[in-house]
């Protein structure tokens, strides 16, 4: 007589060839590659039944994010997790698009909770905080995978952005793609021919016609900082200006203030780190006031640290200028 451990599996028998913990291990490993989320279809492929999925949801092992999409273990998803969940919710052929794709490629920042999705069909699924764009003419070579998420290519993303962004913002996005070495004019050109009736074609062509002299905005901080200064009533700084033969992120020439905006992507290398310290030392030695802010400090708390410290520096510089004029008798 065979024991249960030696009994072979036969279809239709009650002996289960795959222990339940192994199934859940497969699901957890899959979720780890997808920023913490899985779809019901994927769970079924891990040999989990709908009954087991329902039970796991009731026990808070799974947390519903969208219809048919779950976070595994907890419901505190990162921005990438929210994007991955939106792509899974919209089914086969869906990909991040428009501003969500631009954020995923680090072309521009977004604080919107809405995730924009592109689908290669005419039917539009509906999910909370998901905006779907139907593009039946989109080709497979216009989609790719980045960091475990399906997304439109950089060239296609720029074409779609051209339909929804003002010219200046579009130009900055193209410039950011160029800085990150993601921009390829030879990849964009075929799309402009292929999609002659796309709403963004003319706007993107207009940017490309003048691309020989790109705007020198390199990071989200440099895009946001002048707007922050205007909101606080500060003078508008010169962006990426030259001082003492060195490029400075933001400069208030009339006040002798230089501001460095330390985004990790542009200041994390050893060479850049050394160059930044040398730059600041030379500026201070020449009498400049040097301030430095991280992306979090510019973005968070409405830029409270910038308002407090830069405001004080500007006020002190104005007072010093008045005293200098008084001492000179002017």
C-alpha positions as CSV (number, residue, x, y, z in Angstrom):
1,X,0.0,0.0,0.0
2,X,1.4,3.4,-1.0
3,X,1.7,6.1,1.6
4,X,0.5,9.7,0.8
5,X,4.1,10.8,0.4
6,X,4.6,8.2,-2.4
7,X,1.3,8.5,-4.0
8,X,1.5,10.0,-7.5
9,X,-0.7,12.8,-8.6
10,X,-3.5,11.9,-11.0
11,X,-5.8,14.5,-12.6
12,X,-9.2,14.6,-10.8
13,X,-7.9,13.2,-7.5
14,X,-7.9,15.2,-4.2
15,X,-4.1,15.0,-3.9
16,X,-2.7,18.5,-4.5
17,X,0.7,18.5,-6.3
18,X,1.5,22.1,-5.3
19,X,1.4,23.1,-1.6
20,X,-0.5,26.3,-0.9
21,X,2.6,28.1,0.6
22,X,4.5,27.6,-2.6
23,X,1.6,29.2,-4.5
24,X,1.7,32.3,-2.3
25,X,5.5,32.4,-2.5
26,X,5.2,32.6,-6.3
27,X,2.6,35.4,-6.0
28,X,4.8,37.3,-3.6
29,X,7.8,37.0,-5.9
30,X,5.8,38.3,-8.8
31,X,4.5,41.2,-6.8
32,X,8.0,42.1,-5.7
33,X,8.9,42.5,-9.4
34,X,5.8,44.7,-10.0
35,X,6.2,47.2,-7.2
36,X,3.9,45.2,-4.8
37,X,0.9,44.5,-7.0
38,X,-0.6,41.6,-8.9
39,X,-3.7,41.0,-11.0
40,X,-6.3,38.3,-10.5
41,X,-5.2,36.7,-13.8
42,X,-1.7,36.5,-12.5
43,X,-2.8,35.0,-9.2
44,X,-4.7,32.3,-11.1
45,X,-1.5,31.6,-13.1
46,X,0.1,31.0,-9.7
47,X,-2.5,28.2,-9.1
48,X,-4.6,30.2,-6.7
49,X,-8.4,29.9,-7.0
50,X,-10.9,32.7,-6.9
51,X,-12.0,31.3,-3.5
52,X,-8.5,31.5,-2.1
53,X,-8.1,35.1,-3.5
54,X,-11.4,36.1,-1.8
55,X,-10.3,34.5,1.4
56,X,-6.9,36.3,1.3
57,X,-8.6,39.6,0.7
58,X,-10.9,39.0,3.8
59,X,-7.8,38.2,5.8
60,X,-6.0,41.4,4.6
61,X,-3.3,39.4,2.8
62,X,-4.5,41.0,-0.4
63,X,-5.7,44.6,-0.7
64,X,-7.9,45.6,-3.6
65,X,-6.4,48.6,-5.5
66,X,-8.5,48.4,-8.7
67,X,-11.0,45.9,-9.9
68,X,-9.0,42.7,-10.4
69,X,-5.7,44.2,-9.1
70,X,-4.3,43.7,-5.6
71,X,-1.5,44.9,-3.4
72,X,0.2,42.0,-1.6
73,X,0.7,42.2,2.1
74,X,0.0,45.9,2.6
75,X,-1.8,48.8,0.8
76,X,0.9,51.5,1.1
77,X,1.9,51.7,-2.5
78,X,4.7,53.9,-3.9
79,X,4.1,56.0,-7.0
80,X,5.5,53.2,-9.1
81,X,3.2,50.8,-7.4
82,X,0.2,53.0,-8.3
83,X,1.3,53.2,-11.9
84,X,1.9,49.4,-12.1
85,X,-1.6,48.8,-10.6
86,X,-3.2,51.1,-13.2
87,X,-1.5,49.3,-16.1
88,X,-2.6,45.9,-14.8
89,X,-6.1,47.1,-14.3
90,X,-6.5,48.2,-17.9
91,X,-5.6,44.8,-19.2
92,X,-3.5,43.5,-22.1
93,X,-1.9,46.1,-24.3
94,X,-2.1,48.9,-21.7
95,X,0.9,51.1,-20.9
96,X,1.7,54.2,-19.0
97,X,1.3,57.2,-21.2
98,X,1.3,61.0,-21.4
99,X,2.3,62.7,-18.0
100,X,2.5,59.4,-16.1
101,X,4.9,58.1,-18.7
102,X,6.9,61.3,-18.5
103,X,7.1,61.0,-14.7
104,X,8.2,57.4,-15.0
105,X,11.0,58.4,-17.4
106,X,11.9,61.3,-15.1
107,X,11.2,63.8,-17.9
108,X,8.9,65.9,-15.6
109,X,7.5,65.7,-12.1
110,X,3.9,65.3,-11.3
111,X,1.9,65.5,-8.1
112,X,-1.4,64.4,-9.7
113,X,-2.9,61.2,-8.2
114,X,-4.4,60.4,-11.6
115,X,-2.4,57.8,-13.7
116,X,-2.7,58.2,-17.4
117,X,-2.8,55.0,-19.5
118,X,-2.6,54.4,-23.2
119,X,-4.5,51.4,-24.7
120,X,-4.3,50.1,-28.2
121,X,-8.1,49.7,-28.6
122,X,-11.3,51.8,-28.8
123,X,-12.9,50.5,-25.6
124,X,-12.1,52.6,-22.5
125,X,-11.9,50.8,-19.1
126,X,-12.9,52.9,-16.0
127,X,-11.0,52.8,-12.8
128,X,-10.6,55.3,-9.9
129,X,-7.8,57.8,-10.5
130,X,-7.0,56.3,-13.9
131,X,-7.4,58.3,-17.1
132,X,-7.4,56.2,-20.3
133,X,-6.4,57.4,-23.7
134,X,-7.4,55.2,-26.6
135,X,-4.9,55.0,-29.5
136,X,-5.8,52.1,-31.7
137,X,-3.0,53.1,-34.2
138,X,-0.2,52.7,-31.6
139,X,2.4,50.2,-32.7
140,X,4.2,47.6,-30.6
141,X,7.6,49.4,-31.1
142,X,6.1,52.5,-29.4
143,X,5.8,50.6,-26.1
144,X,8.6,49.2,-23.9
145,X,9.2,48.0,-20.3
146,X,11.0,50.1,-17.8
147,X,11.5,49.1,-14.2
148,X,8.9,46.4,-14.5
149,X,6.1,48.6,-15.9
150,X,4.8,48.8,-19.5
151,X,5.3,52.3,-20.7
152,X,5.3,54.3,-24.0
153,X,8.8,54.9,-25.4
154,X,10.4,58.3,-24.8
155,X,9.8,59.3,-28.4
156,X,6.1,58.3,-28.1
157,X,5.8,60.0,-24.7
158,X,7.1,63.3,-26.1
159,X,4.6,63.1,-29.0
160,X,1.7,62.5,-26.5
161,X,3.0,65.3,-24.2
162,X,3.0,67.7,-27.1
163,X,-0.8,67.3,-27.3
164,X,-1.4,68.3,-23.6
165,X,1.5,70.6,-22.6
166,X,2.1,74.2,-23.4
167,X,5.1,74.8,-25.7
168,X,7.5,75.9,-22.9
169,X,6.7,72.9,-20.7
170,X,7.1,70.6,-23.8
171,X,10.5,72.1,-24.6
172,X,11.7,71.6,-21.0
173,X,10.6,67.9,-21.2
174,X,12.5,67.4,-24.4
175,X,15.5,69.2,-22.8
176,X,15.3,66.8,-19.8
177,X,15.2,63.8,-22.1
178,X,18.3,65.2,-23.8
179,X,20.1,65.7,-20.5
180,X,19.3,62.1,-19.4
181,X,20.5,60.9,-22.9
182,X,17.1,59.5,-23.7
183,X,16.3,61.8,-26.5
184,X,16.8,60.5,-30.1
185,X,15.6,62.7,-33.0
186,X,15.9,59.7,-35.3
187,X,13.3,57.8,-33.1
188,X,10.9,60.8,-33.1
189,X,11.0,61.5,-36.9
190,X,9.3,58.2,-37.9
191,X,6.5,58.8,-35.4
192,X,5.8,62.2,-36.9
193,X,5.3,60.6,-40.3
194,X,3.4,57.6,-39.0
195,X,1.0,59.7,-36.9
196,X,0.3,62.6,-39.2
197,X,-3.1,63.3,-37.5
198,X,-1.9,63.1,-33.9
199,X,-2.8,66.3,-32.0
200,X,0.8,66.7,-30.7
201,X,2.6,66.4,-34.1
202,X,2.7,70.1,-35.0
203,X,3.8,71.2,-31.5
204,X,6.6,68.6,-31.3
205,X,7.8,69.5,-34.8
206,X,7.9,73.2,-33.8
207,X,10.2,72.3,-30.8
208,X,12.4,70.2,-33.0
209,X,12.8,73.0,-35.6
210,X,14.5,75.2,-33.0
211,X,16.3,72.4,-31.0
212,X,19.8,73.5,-32.0
213,X,19.6,76.0,-29.0
214,X,17.8,74.0,-26.3
215,X,16.7,75.6,-23.1
216,X,19.3,74.8,-20.4
217,X,16.9,73.6,-17.7
218,X,18.2,70.3,-16.5
219,X,16.3,69.2,-13.4
220,X,12.8,69.5,-11.9
221,X,14.2,71.8,-9.3
222,X,15.4,74.3,-11.9
223,X,12.0,74.2,-13.5
224,X,10.1,74.8,-10.3
225,X,12.5,77.2,-8.5
226,X,11.6,80.4,-10.6
227,X,7.9,79.7,-10.1
228,X,8.5,79.3,-6.3
229,X,10.4,82.7,-6.2
230,X,7.6,84.4,-8.1
231,X,5.0,83.0,-5.6
232,X,7.0,84.4,-2.7
233,X,7.5,87.8,-4.4
234,X,11.2,87.3,-4.8
235,X,13.1,88.6,-7.9
236,X,13.4,86.1,-10.7
237,X,16.7,84.3,-10.8
238,X,18.8,83.6,-13.9
239,X,18.8,79.8,-14.4
240,X,22.0,77.9,-15.3
241,X,23.9,81.2,-15.5
242,X,27.7,81.6,-15.6
243,X,29.5,83.1,-12.6
244,X,33.3,83.2,-12.4
245,X,33.5,80.9,-15.4
246,X,31.3,78.3,-13.6
247,X,27.7,77.3,-14.3
248,X,25.4,78.0,-11.3
249,X,21.8,76.6,-11.1
250,X,20.2,79.9,-10.1
251,X,21.7,83.4,-9.7
252,X,20.4,86.7,-8.2
253,X,23.1,88.9,-9.8
254,X,21.8,92.2,-8.1
255,X,22.0,90.6,-4.7
256,X,25.2,88.5,-5.0
257,X,23.3,85.2,-4.2
258,X,24.0,81.9,-5.9
259,X,21.7,79.0,-5.4
260,X,22.5,75.3,-6.0
261,X,19.6,72.9,-6.5
262,X,21.0,69.6,-5.6
263,X,19.0,66.9,-7.5
264,X,20.4,63.5,-6.8
265,X,20.4,62.5,-10.5
266,X,22.8,65.4,-11.4
267,X,24.9,65.6,-8.2
268,X,25.4,62.1,-7.1
269,X,28.6,61.1,-9.0
270,X,32.0,61.4,-7.4
271,X,33.3,63.9,-10.0
272,X,30.2,66.1,-9.8
273,X,30.4,66.0,-6.0
274,X,34.0,67.3,-6.0
275,X,33.1,69.9,-8.6
276,X,30.2,71.2,-6.6
277,X,32.3,71.7,-3.5
278,X,35.0,73.5,-5.5
279,X,32.4,75.7,-7.1
280,X,30.9,76.7,-3.7
281,X,34.3,77.4,-2.2
282,X,35.3,79.7,-5.1
283,X,32.0,81.6,-4.9
284,X,32.2,82.2,-1.2
285,X,35.8,83.3,-1.6
286,X,34.7,85.8,-4.2
287,X,32.1,87.3,-1.8
288,X,29.0,85.5,-3.0
289,X,26.3,84.2,-0.7
290,X,25.7,80.5,-1.6
291,X,22.6,78.6,-0.7
292,X,21.8,75.0,-1.5
293,X,18.4,73.2,-1.5
294,X,17.4,69.6,-2.2
295,X,14.4,68.7,-4.4
296,X,12.5,67.7,-1.2
297,X,13.2,71.1,0.3
298,X,12.0,72.9,-2.8
299,X,8.9,70.8,-3.2
300,X,7.8,69.9,0.4
301,X,6.0,72.3,2.8
302,X,5.3,74.7,0.0
303,X,9.0,75.6,-0.1
304,X,9.0,76.9,3.5
305,X,12.7,76.6,3.9
306,X,13.3,78.5,0.7
307,X,10.9,81.3,1.7
308,X,12.6,81.6,5.1
309,X,16.3,81.4,4.2
310,X,16.4,82.9,0.7
311,X,14.0,85.7,1.9
312,X,16.4,86.5,4.7
313,X,19.4,86.5,2.3
314,X,17.7,88.7,-0.2
315,X,16.7,91.2,2.5
316,X,20.2,91.3,4.0
317,X,21.7,91.8,0.5
318,X,19.3,94.7,-0.1
319,X,20.2,96.3,3.3
320,X,23.9,95.9,2.6
321,X,23.4,97.5,-0.8
322,X,21.7,100.5,0.8
323,X,24.5,100.9,3.4
324,X,27.1,100.7,0.6
325,X,25.3,103.5,-1.3
326,X,25.1,105.6,1.9
327,X,28.8,105.1,2.6
328,X,29.6,106.1,-0.9
329,X,27.4,109.1,-0.7
330,X,25.1,107.9,-3.5
